[in-house]
Amino acid sequence: MNEAYVLLNVDYKKQNNIIEMAKKFPTVKYVKTTYGIYDILIILESNNMQEIKQTIDVDLHSIDGISAITSLISVN
């Protein structure tokens, strides 16, 4: 199973909408609100790394209100 951790900086006024939209993507397993440098942590899982890449590169970038995305892809 491939995993990726995605850290988001978002517009606070759009945070709830971003969380709800992110939860709809099939590779998203957890969405957590965080305090500190980042606003949201998303954990992705899939047997197919291309699906994770699609979620990060296309799906998340299509959500309005995200100002920065940091991706950490786990390797075994």
C-alpha positions in Angstrom: 0.0 0.0 0.0 1.4 3.4 -1.0 0.9 6.4 1.3 1.3 10.1 0.9 0.9 12.9 3.4 -0.2 16.2 2.1 0.0 19.4 4.1 -2.1 22.4 3.0 -2.1 26.1 3.6 -5.6 27.4 3.0 -7.9 30.4 3.1 -9.5 30.1 6.6 -12.9 31.2 5.2 -12.9 28.2 2.8 -11.3 25.6 5.1 -14.6 23.7 5.8 -15.4 23.5 2.1 -11.8 22.3 1.3 -12.1 19.6 3.9 -15.5 18.3 2.6 -14.3 18.3 -1.0 -11.0 16.5 -0.2 -12.9 13.7 1.7 -14.7 12.9 -1.6 -11.5 11.7 -3.4 -11.2 7.9 -3.4 -7.5 7.9 -2.3 -8.1 10.1 0.7 -8.2 8.1 4.0 -8.0 10.9 6.6 -8.4 14.7 6.6 -7.3 16.5 9.8 -7.3 20.1 10.8 -3.9 21.1 12.2 -2.5 24.1 14.1 0.9 25.6 13.3 2.5 26.1 10.0 0.0 24.1 8.1 -3.8 24.2 8.2 -4.9 20.7 7.0 -3.2 17.3 6.8 -4.5 14.8 4.3 -3.4 11.2 4.3 -3.7 9.3 1.0 -3.6 5.6 0.4 -3.7 3.4 -2.7 -2.1 0.4 -4.2 -1.7 2.5 -7.4 0.8 5.3 -7.1 -0.7 7.0 -10.2 -4.0 7.4 -8.3 -2.1 9.2 -5.5 -0.3 11.4 -8.0 -3.6 12.2 -9.7 -5.2 13.2 -6.4 -2.2 15.5 -5.5 -1.5 17.0 -9.0 -5.0 17.4 -10.4 -7.7 16.9 -7.8 -6.4 18.9 -4.9 -5.1 21.7 -7.2 -8.6 22.1 -8.5 -10.0 23.1 -5.1 -10.4 26.8 -4.6 -8.8 28.3 -1.5 -5.7 26.2 -1.2 -2.6 28.5 -1.3 0.2 26.0 -0.9 0.5 22.2 -1.0 3.4 20.2 0.4 3.5 16.5 -0.4 5.4 13.8 1.4 5.3 10.4 -0.3 6.2 7.4 1.8 8.4 4.7 0.3 8.9 1.2 1.6 
